[in-house]
Amino acid sequence: MILGENNDFNLISKALSSTYLSLIENGHEAAAQASLGSARADFLKAVAHASAIDQKVMIDTLYDR
C-alpha cells in the first residue's frame, strides 16, 4: 500500500512541476506562484486529514484489544 501511495505522490509532484514550468514559460509567473501556493495548502490539509484518520484507526485498534 505504501508503494502505491508513493507512486501517487510522485504523479502529483510531476503534474505540479509540469504545470508550474508551463505557466512560467508562458509568462505567467505570478499565476504559477499562486497555483503552487494553493496546491501546497491543499496538500498540507490532505496530509493532516490522513494523519488524523491514521491516528483514529490506531487508537480504535488499541481500544478494541
PDB file with one MODEL, atoms N, CA, C and O in Angstrom:
MODEL        1
ATOM      1  N   MET A   1       0.818  -1.198   0.000  1.00  0.00           N
ATOM      2  CA  MET A   1       0.000   0.000   0.000  1.00  0.00           C
ATOM      3  C   MET A   1       0.862   1.263   0.000  1.00  0.00           C
ATOM      4  O   MET A   1       0.524   2.245  -0.660  1.00  0.00           O
ATOM      5  N   ILE A   2       1.946   1.240   0.720  1.00  0.00           N
ATOM      6  CA  ILE A   2       2.808   2.416   0.768  1.00  0.00           C
ATOM      7  C   ILE A   2       3.426   2.674  -0.600  1.00  0.00           C
ATOM      8  O   ILE A   2       3.611   3.827  -0.989  1.00  0.00           O
ATOM      9  N   LEU A   3       3.750   1.596  -1.341  1.00  0.00           N
ATOM     10  CA  LEU A   3       4.309   1.763  -2.674  1.00  0.00           C
ATOM     11  C   LEU A   3       3.330   2.516  -3.566  1.00  0.00           C
ATOM     12  O   LEU A   3       3.733   3.421  -4.297  1.00  0.00           O
ATOM     13  N   GLY A   4       2.062   2.158  -3.518  1.00  0.00           N
ATOM     14  CA  GLY A   4       1.050   2.850  -4.306  1.00  0.00           C
ATOM     15  C   GLY A   4       0.909   4.301  -3.904  1.00  0.00           C
ATOM     16  O   GLY A   4       0.743   5.175  -4.755  1.00  0.00           O
ATOM     17  N   GLU A   5       0.976   4.560  -2.601  1.00  0.00           N
ATOM     18  CA  GLU A   5       0.869   5.934  -2.119  1.00  0.00           C
ATOM     19  C   GLU A   5       2.057   6.757  -2.594  1.00  0.00           C
ATOM     20  O   GLU A   5       1.900   7.922  -2.961  1.00  0.00           O
ATOM     21  N   ASN A   6       3.252   6.157  -2.590  1.00  0.00           N
ATOM     22  CA  ASN A   6       4.448   6.851  -3.051  1.00  0.00           C
ATOM     23  C   ASN A   6       4.330   7.162  -4.541  1.00  0.00           C
ATOM     24  O   ASN A   6       4.715   8.244  -4.983  1.00  0.00           O
ATOM     25  N   ASN A   7       3.801   6.217  -5.314  1.00  0.00           N
ATOM     26  CA  ASN A   7       3.604   6.435  -6.741  1.00  0.00           C
ATOM     27  C   ASN A   7       2.606   7.566  -6.977  1.00  0.00           C
ATOM     28  O   ASN A   7       2.810   8.405  -7.854  1.00  0.00           O
ATOM     29  N   ASP A   8       1.534   7.589  -6.201  1.00  0.00           N
ATOM     30  CA  ASP A   8       0.550   8.671  -6.312  1.00  0.00           C
ATOM     31  C   ASP A   8       1.202  10.017  -6.022  1.00  0.00           C
ATOM     32  O   ASP A   8       0.959  10.996  -6.727  1.00  0.00           O
ATOM     33  N   PHE A   9       2.026  10.063  -4.986  1.00  0.00           N
ATOM     34  CA  PHE A   9       2.721  11.300  -4.632  1.00  0.00           C
ATOM     35  C   PHE A   9       3.620  11.749  -5.781  1.00  0.00           C
ATOM     36  O   PHE A   9       3.659  12.933  -6.118  1.00  0.00           O
ATOM     37  N   ASN A  10       4.347  10.797  -6.383  1.00  0.00           N
ATOM     38  CA  ASN A  10       5.236  11.144  -7.495  1.00  0.00           C
ATOM     39  C   ASN A  10       4.456  11.685  -8.689  1.00  0.00           C
ATOM     40  O   ASN A  10       4.897  12.631  -9.341  1.00  0.00           O
ATOM     41  N   LEU A  11       3.302  11.090  -8.979  1.00  0.00           N
ATOM     42  CA  LEU A  11       2.477  11.575 -10.089  1.00  0.00           C
ATOM     43  C   LEU A  11       1.972  12.993  -9.828  1.00  0.00           C
ATOM     44  O   LEU A  11       1.987  13.837 -10.724  1.00  0.00           O
ATOM     45  N   ILE A  12       1.529  13.247  -8.607  1.00  0.00           N
ATOM     46  CA  ILE A  12       1.053  14.587  -8.241  1.00  0.00           C
ATOM     47  C   ILE A  12       2.194  15.594  -8.340  1.00  0.00           C
ATOM     48  O   ILE A  12       2.014  16.696  -8.857  1.00  0.00           O
ATOM     49  N   SER A  13       3.361  15.211  -7.845  1.00  0.00           N
ATOM     50  CA  SER A  13       4.526  16.083  -7.882  1.00  0.00           C
ATOM     51  C   SER A  13       4.924  16.422  -9.319  1.00  0.00           C
ATOM     52  O   SER A  13       5.219  17.576  -9.628  1.00  0.00           O
ATOM     53  N   LYS A  14       4.932  15.418 -10.192  1.00  0.00           N
ATOM     54  CA  LYS A  14       5.272  15.657 -11.599  1.00  0.00           C
ATOM     55  C   LYS A  14       4.252  16.576 -12.266  1.00  0.00           C
ATOM     56  O   LYS A  14       4.620  17.460 -13.040  1.00  0.00           O
ATOM     57  N   ALA A  15       2.976  16.368 -11.966  1.00  0.00           N
ATOM     58  CA  ALA A  15       1.930  17.207 -12.559  1.00  0.00           C
ATOM     59  C   ALA A  15       2.075  18.655 -12.111  1.00  0.00           C
ATOM     60  O   ALA A  15       1.940  19.574 -12.919  1.00  0.00           O
ATOM     61  N   LEU A  16       2.348  18.861 -10.830  1.00  0.00           N
ATOM     62  CA  LEU A  16       2.525  20.224 -10.324  1.00  0.00           C
ATOM     63  C   LEU A  16       3.742  20.890 -10.954  1.00  0.00           C
ATOM     64  O   LEU A  16       3.687  22.060 -11.333  1.00  0.00           O
ATOM     65  N   SER A  17       4.828  20.155 -11.064  1.00  0.00           N
ATOM     66  CA  SER A  17       6.046  20.710 -11.667  1.00  0.00           C
ATOM     67  C   SER A  17       5.819  21.079 -13.123  1.00  0.00           C
ATOM     68  O   SER A  17       6.254  22.136 -13.580  1.00  0.00           O
ATOM     69  N   SER A  18       5.141  20.211 -13.842  1.00  0.00           N
ATOM     70  CA  SER A  18       4.851  20.470 -15.251  1.00  0.00           C
ATOM     71  C   SER A  18       3.973  21.708 -15.418  1.00  0.00           C
ATOM     72  O   SER A  18       4.224  22.544 -16.287  1.00  0.00           O
ATOM     73  N   THR A  19       2.956  21.819 -14.589  1.00  0.00           N
ATOM     74  CA  THR A  19       2.069  22.982 -14.647  1.00  0.00           C
ATOM     75  C   THR A  19       2.832  24.261 -14.325  1.00  0.00           C
ATOM     76  O   THR A  19       2.668  25.276 -15.002  1.00  0.00           O
ATOM     77  N   TYR A  20       3.664  24.208 -13.292  1.00  0.00           N
ATOM     78  CA  TYR A  20       4.460  25.361 -12.884  1.00  0.00           C
ATOM     79  C   TYR A  20       5.370  25.823 -14.025  1.00  0.00           C
ATOM     80  O   TYR A  20       5.408  27.007 -14.357  1.00  0.00           O
ATOM     81  N   LEU A  21       6.102  24.877 -14.620  1.00  0.00           N
ATOM     82  CA  LEU A  21       7.018  25.224 -15.707  1.00  0.00           C
ATOM     83  C   LEU A  21       6.274  25.778 -16.921  1.00  0.00           C
ATOM     84  O   LEU A  21       6.740  26.716 -17.567  1.00  0.00           O
ATOM     85  N   SER A  22       5.135  25.203 -17.220  1.00  0.00           N
ATOM     86  CA  SER A  22       4.335  25.673 -18.350  1.00  0.00           C
ATOM     87  C   SER A  22       3.864  27.109 -18.130  1.00  0.00           C
ATOM     88  O   SER A  22       3.912  27.929 -19.047  1.00  0.00           O
ATOM     89  N   LEU A  23       3.416  27.407 -16.933  1.00  0.00           N
ATOM     90  CA  LEU A  23       2.961  28.769 -16.630  1.00  0.00           C
ATOM     91  C   LEU A  23       4.109  29.771 -16.728  1.00  0.00           C
ATOM     92  O   LEU A  23       3.939  30.864 -17.268  1.00  0.00           O
ATOM     93  N   ILE A  24       5.274  29.399 -16.209  1.00  0.00           N
ATOM     94  CA  ILE A  24       6.427  30.305 -16.262  1.00  0.00           C
ATOM     95  C   ILE A  24       6.872  30.527 -17.707  1.00  0.00           C
ATOM     96  O   ILE A  24       7.173  31.653 -18.102  1.00  0.00           O
ATOM     97  N   GLU A  25       6.912  29.442 -18.497  1.00  0.00           N
ATOM     98  CA  GLU A  25       7.337  29.565 -19.894  1.00  0.00           C
ATOM     99  C   GLU A  25       6.403  30.474 -20.696  1.00  0.00           C
ATOM    100  O   GLU A  25       6.821  31.089 -21.677  1.00  0.00           O
ATOM    101  N   ASN A  26       5.165  30.553 -20.284  1.00  0.00           N
ATOM    102  CA  ASN A  26       4.188  31.386 -20.991  1.00  0.00           C
ATOM    103  C   ASN A  26       4.025  32.764 -20.356  1.00  0.00           C
ATOM    104  O   ASN A  26       3.068  33.480 -20.652  1.00  0.00           O
ATOM    105  N   GLY A  27       4.964  33.134 -19.479  1.00  0.00           N
ATOM    106  CA  GLY A  27       4.956  34.469 -18.902  1.00  0.00           C
ATOM    107  C   GLY A  27       3.946  34.692 -17.793  1.00  0.00           C
ATOM    108  O   GLY A  27       3.545  35.827 -17.537  1.00  0.00           O
ATOM    109  N   HIS A  28       3.534  33.633 -17.140  1.00  0.00           N
ATOM    110  CA  HIS A  28       2.542  33.745 -16.067  1.00  0.00           C
ATOM    111  C   HIS A  28       3.154  33.345 -14.721  1.00  0.00           C
ATOM    112  O   HIS A  28       2.633  32.473 -14.026  1.00  0.00           O
ATOM    113  N   GLU A  29       4.262  33.995 -14.367  1.00  0.00           N
ATOM    114  CA  GLU A  29       4.970  33.618 -13.148  1.00  0.00           C
ATOM    115  C   GLU A  29       4.123  33.831 -11.892  1.00  0.00           C
ATOM    116  O   GLU A  29       4.158  33.007 -10.978  1.00  0.00           O
ATOM    117  N   ALA A  30       3.370  34.920 -11.838  1.00  0.00           N
ATOM    118  CA  ALA A  30       2.519  35.180 -10.665  1.00  0.00           C
ATOM    119  C   ALA A  30       1.469  34.086 -10.513  1.00  0.00           C
ATOM    120  O   ALA A  30       1.195  33.630  -9.403  1.00  0.00           O
ATOM    121  N   ALA A  31       0.881  33.667 -11.633  1.00  0.00           N
ATOM    122  CA  ALA A  31      -0.116  32.589 -11.588  1.00  0.00           C
ATOM    123  C   ALA A  31       0.531  31.282 -11.148  1.00  0.00           C
ATOM    124  O   ALA A  31      -0.076  30.489 -10.427  1.00  0.00           O
ATOM    125  N   ALA A  32       1.769  31.063 -11.588  1.00  0.00           N
ATOM    126  CA  ALA A  32       2.484  29.847 -11.196  1.00  0.00           C
ATOM    127  C   ALA A  32       2.716  29.831  -9.691  1.00  0.00           C
ATOM    128  O   ALA A  32       2.506  28.809  -9.037  1.00  0.00           O
ATOM    129  N   GLN A  33       3.149  30.966  -9.143  1.00  0.00           N
ATOM    130  CA  GLN A  33       3.388  31.058  -7.702  1.00  0.00           C
ATOM    131  C   GLN A  33       2.092  30.856  -6.920  1.00  0.00           C
ATOM    132  O   GLN A  33       2.076  30.160  -5.905  1.00  0.00           O
ATOM    133  N   ALA A  34       1.013  31.463  -7.393  1.00  0.00           N
ATOM    134  CA  ALA A  34      -0.279  31.323  -6.715  1.00  0.00           C
ATOM    135  C   ALA A  34      -0.768  29.882  -6.783  1.00  0.00           C
ATOM    136  O   ALA A  34      -1.307  29.355  -5.810  1.00  0.00           O
ATOM    137  N   SER A  35      -0.578  29.252  -7.932  1.00  0.00           N
ATOM    138  CA  SER A  35      -1.008  27.868  -8.115  1.00  0.00           C
ATOM    139  C   SER A  35      -0.264  26.935  -7.172  1.00  0.00           C
ATOM    140  O   SER A  35      -0.872  26.072  -6.539  1.00  0.00           O
ATOM    141  N   LEU A  36       1.051  27.107  -7.078  1.00  0.00           N
ATOM    142  CA  LEU A  36       1.831  26.261  -6.174  1.00  0.00           C
ATOM    143  C   LEU A  36       1.480  26.527  -4.717  1.00  0.00           C
ATOM    144  O   LEU A  36       1.433  25.598  -3.911  1.00  0.00           O
ATOM    145  N   GLY A  37       1.235  27.780  -4.374  1.00  0.00           N
ATOM    146  CA  GLY A  37       0.845  28.106  -3.003  1.00  0.00           C
ATOM    147  C   GLY A  37      -0.466  27.439  -2.628  1.00  0.00           C
ATOM    148  O   GLY A  37      -0.610  26.903  -1.530  1.00  0.00           O
ATOM    149  N   SER A  38      -1.413  27.475  -3.541  1.00  0.00           N
ATOM    150  CA  SER A  38      -2.712  26.841  -3.310  1.00  0.00           C
ATOM    151  C   SER A  38      -2.571  25.325  -3.222  1.00  0.00           C
ATOM    152  O   SER A  38      -3.171  24.691  -2.354  1.00  0.00           O
ATOM    153  N   ALA A  39      -1.777  24.747  -4.122  1.00  0.00           N
ATOM    154  CA  ALA A  39      -1.566  23.295  -4.111  1.00  0.00           C
ATOM    155  C   ALA A  39      -0.883  22.864  -2.815  1.00  0.00           C
ATOM    156  O   ALA A  39      -1.213  21.821  -2.250  1.00  0.00           O
ATOM    157  N   ARG A  40       0.065  23.667  -2.350  1.00  0.00           N
ATOM    158  CA  ARG A  40       0.772  23.347  -1.102  1.00  0.00           C
ATOM    159  C   ARG A  40      -0.202  23.355   0.077  1.00  0.00           C
ATOM    160  O   ARG A  40      -0.174  22.454   0.915  1.00  0.00           O
ATOM    161  N   ALA A  41      -1.048  24.356   0.137  1.00  0.00           N
ATOM    162  CA  ALA A  41      -2.023  24.445   1.227  1.00  0.00           C
ATOM    163  C   ALA A  41      -2.988  23.263   1.189  1.00  0.00           C
ATOM    164  O   ALA A  41      -3.300  22.678   2.227  1.00  0.00           O
ATOM    165  N   ASP A  42      -3.461  22.911  -0.008  1.00  0.00           N
ATOM    166  CA  ASP A  42      -4.367  21.767  -0.142  1.00  0.00           C
ATOM    167  C   ASP A  42      -3.682  20.467   0.254  1.00  0.00           C
ATOM    168  O   ASP A  42      -4.287  19.610   0.898  1.00  0.00           O
ATOM    169  N   PHE A  43      -2.412  20.323  -0.136  1.00  0.00           N
ATOM    170  CA  PHE A  43      -1.660  19.117   0.202  1.00  0.00           C
ATOM    171  C   PHE A  43      -1.488  18.995   1.715  1.00  0.00           C
ATOM    172  O   PHE A  43      -1.657  17.911   2.274  1.00  0.00           O
ATOM    173  N   LEU A  44      -1.154  20.093   2.373  1.00  0.00           N
ATOM    174  CA  LEU A  44      -0.978  20.056   3.828  1.00  0.00           C
ATOM    175  C   LEU A  44      -2.286  19.708   4.537  1.00  0.00           C
ATOM    176  O   LEU A  44      -2.276  18.985   5.533  1.00  0.00           O
ATOM    177  N   LYS A  45      -3.407  20.215   4.034  1.00  0.00           N
ATOM    178  CA  LYS A  45      -4.710  19.861   4.610  1.00  0.00           C
ATOM    179  C   LYS A  45      -4.983  18.374   4.436  1.00  0.00           C
ATOM    180  O   LYS A  45      -5.473  17.716   5.355  1.00  0.00           O
ATOM    181  N   ALA A  46      -4.663  17.841   3.253  1.00  0.00           N
ATOM    182  CA  ALA A  46      -4.889  16.417   2.985  1.00  0.00           C
ATOM    183  C   ALA A  46      -4.018  15.545   3.879  1.00  0.00           C
ATOM    184  O   ALA A  46      -4.482  14.529   4.397  1.00  0.00           O
ATOM    185  N   VAL A  47      -2.761  15.933   4.062  1.00  0.00           N
ATOM    186  CA  VAL A  47      -1.856  15.170   4.928  1.00  0.00           C
ATOM    187  C   VAL A  47      -2.353  15.209   6.368  1.00  0.00           C
ATOM    188  O   VAL A  47      -2.339  14.188   7.055  1.00  0.00           O
ATOM    189  N   ALA A  48      -2.788  16.366   6.827  1.00  0.00           N
ATOM    190  CA  ALA A  48      -3.305  16.481   8.191  1.00  0.00           C
ATOM    191  C   ALA A  48      -4.545  15.614   8.370  1.00  0.00           C
ATOM    192  O   ALA A  48      -4.705  14.969   9.407  1.00  0.00           O
ATOM    193  N   HIS A  49      -5.415  15.593   7.381  1.00  0.00           N
ATOM    194  CA  HIS A  49      -6.630  14.779   7.443  1.00  0.00           C
ATOM    195  C   HIS A  49      -6.271  13.296   7.473  1.00  0.00           C
ATOM    196  O   HIS A  49      -6.810  12.538   8.279  1.00  0.00           O
ATOM    197  N   ALA A  50      -5.354  12.883   6.589  1.00  0.00           N
ATOM    198  CA  ALA A  50      -4.936  11.478   6.551  1.00  0.00           C
ATOM    199  C   ALA A  50      -4.271  11.081   7.860  1.00  0.00           C
ATOM    200  O   ALA A  50      -4.480   9.972   8.353  1.00  0.00           O
ATOM    201  N   SER A  51      -3.483  11.968   8.418  1.00  0.00           N
ATOM    202  CA  SER A  51      -2.814  11.690   9.687  1.00  0.00           C
ATOM    203  C   SER A  51      -3.831  11.523  10.805  1.00  0.00           C
ATOM    204  O   SER A  51      -3.692  10.637  11.648  1.00  0.00           O
ATOM    205  N   ALA A  52      -4.846  12.364  10.814  1.00  0.00           N
ATOM    206  CA  ALA A  52      -5.890  12.267  11.840  1.00  0.00           C
ATOM    207  C   ALA A  52      -6.635  10.944  11.717  1.00  0.00           C
ATOM    208  O   ALA A  52      -6.970  10.321  12.724  1.00  0.00           O
ATOM    209  N   ILE A  53      -6.896  10.512  10.480  1.00  0.00           N
ATOM    210  CA  ILE A  53      -7.581   9.233  10.277  1.00  0.00           C
ATOM    211  C   ILE A  53      -6.701   8.090  10.768  1.00  0.00           C
ATOM    212  O   ILE A  53      -7.182   7.186  11.451  1.00  0.00           O
ATOM    213  N   ASP A  54      -5.396   8.124  10.419  1.00  0.00           N
ATOM    214  CA  ASP A  54      -4.472   7.083  10.864  1.00  0.00           C
ATOM    215  C   ASP A  54      -4.412   7.017  12.383  1.00  0.00           C
ATOM    216  O   ASP A  54      -4.409   5.928  12.957  1.00  0.00           O
ATOM    217  N   GLN A  55      -4.365   8.173  13.040  1.00  0.00           N
ATOM    218  CA  GLN A  55      -4.310   8.195  14.498  1.00  0.00           C
ATOM    219  C   GLN A  55      -5.588   7.628  15.092  1.00  0.00           C
ATOM    220  O   GLN A  55      -5.536   6.903  16.085  1.00  0.00           O
ATOM    221  N   LYS A  56      -6.733   7.946  14.501  1.00  0.00           N
ATOM    222  CA  LYS A  56      -8.003   7.424  14.996  1.00  0.00           C
ATOM    223  C   LYS A  56      -8.046   5.908  14.850  1.00  0.00           C
ATOM    224  O   LYS A  56      -8.488   5.207  15.761  1.00  0.00           O
ATOM    225  N   VAL A  57      -7.592   5.400  13.712  1.00  0.00           N
ATOM    226  CA  VAL A  57      -7.578   3.951  13.491  1.00  0.00           C
ATOM    227  C   VAL A  57      -6.666   3.270  14.503  1.00  0.00           C
ATOM    228  O   VAL A  57      -7.013   2.215  15.034  1.00  0.00           O
ATOM    229  N   MET A  58      -5.504   3.861  14.775  1.00  0.00           N
ATOM    230  CA  MET A  58      -4.587   3.271  15.757  1.00  0.00           C
ATOM    231  C   MET A  58      -5.223   3.249  17.141  1.00  0.00           C
ATOM    232  O   MET A  58      -5.146   2.243  17.847  1.00  0.00           O
ATOM    233  N   ILE A  59      -5.843   4.346  17.526  1.00  0.00           N
ATOM    234  CA  ILE A  59      -6.470   4.418  18.850  1.00  0.00           C
ATOM    235  C   ILE A  59      -7.626   3.437  18.943  1.00  0.00           C
ATOM    236  O   ILE A  59      -7.752   2.720  19.935  1.00  0.00           O
ATOM    237  N   ASP A  60      -8.480   3.399  17.909  1.00  0.00           N
ATOM    238  CA  ASP A  60      -9.600   2.455  17.905  1.00  0.00           C
ATOM    239  C   ASP A  60      -9.103   1.017  17.984  1.00  0.00           C
ATOM    240  O   ASP A  60      -9.698   0.192  18.678  1.00  0.00           O
ATOM    241  N   THR A  61      -8.018   0.713  17.280  1.00  0.00           N
ATOM    242  CA  THR A  61      -7.456  -0.637  17.290  1.00  0.00           C
ATOM    243  C   THR A  61      -6.934  -0.990  18.677  1.00  0.00           C
ATOM    244  O   THR A  61      -7.124  -2.111  19.147  1.00  0.00           O
ATOM    245  N   LEU A  62      -6.279  -0.041  19.329  1.00  0.00           N
ATOM    246  CA  LEU A  62      -5.762  -0.307  20.674  1.00  0.00           C
ATOM    247  C   LEU A  62      -6.895  -0.561  21.660  1.00  0.00           C
ATOM    248  O   LEU A  62      -6.794  -1.443  22.513  1.00  0.00           O
ATOM    249  N   TYR A  63      -7.969   0.207  21.546  1.00  0.00           N
ATOM    250  CA  TYR A  63      -9.092   0.032  22.469  1.00  0.00           C
ATOM    251  C   TYR A  63      -9.889  -1.226  22.180  1.00  0.00           C
ATOM    252  O   TYR A  63     -10.558  -1.751  23.070  1.00  0.00           O
ATOM    253  N   ASP A  64      -9.829  -1.722  20.937  1.00  0.00           N
ATOM    254  CA  ASP A  64     -10.524  -2.963  20.602  1.00  0.00           C
ATOM    255  C   ASP A  64      -9.878  -4.165  21.278  1.00  0.00           C
ATOM    256  O   ASP A  64     -10.538  -5.181  21.496  1.00  0.00           O
ATOM    257  N   ARG A  65      -8.607  -4.061  21.608  1.00  0.00           N
ATOM    258  CA  ARG A  65      -7.892  -5.175  22.243  1.00  0.00           C
ATOM    259  C   ARG A  65      -8.241  -5.162  23.690  1.00  0.00           C
ATOM    260  O   ARG A  65      -7.764  -6.007  24.448  1.00  0.00           O
TER     261      ARG A  65
ENDMDL
END
